[in-house]
Amino acid sequence: MKKTSSKVRGRDSDDMPAEYPPGFFRGGVRGKYYEEYVRSQKLVRIAPDLAKEFPNEEMVNEALRLAQQIRRLGRPWKRRKTA
């Protein structure tokens, strides 16, 4: 039985599936959507003392939703600006 080489044209055989034609992935730009991705993220850092109280994101979200409901109940109507 003949042993097959793990290298095909200088690449590992599992590097790219054979069904893609040569040159299929050429012309791509690295980091093309990076800035857009970073702008779309809504990450907030939590103080270390609060992070101990909220071990996962579900608990943080639940607490924030509760705070939002309390805030809305506190002022059921918008105040009008007086001149």
Steps between C-alpha positions, in 0.01 A plus 500: 500500500638839398517767765355835391684817578347745746621788285326605182672771299686625809192514725353268757224295344244629754596866446235560231232267370548381142160627382624861489661594169848654504485875562150487650601693813732752341434871524377497860595788727604426855303704754260645244205500742699536823415865572129442433502199730671689781252790472205261517609347831335623819745388766495651846753438773358421841681602816672207673277523808188474281649222290510284814123547542417416137680183391348488150345722236146373559504634855640833384229531235228408749621764747519766228149419376369526856675836546348616171149402616548678834620811320199498268259459793659792680396745229194379313475812286750734343548830668431802289760769492369823644610829353 
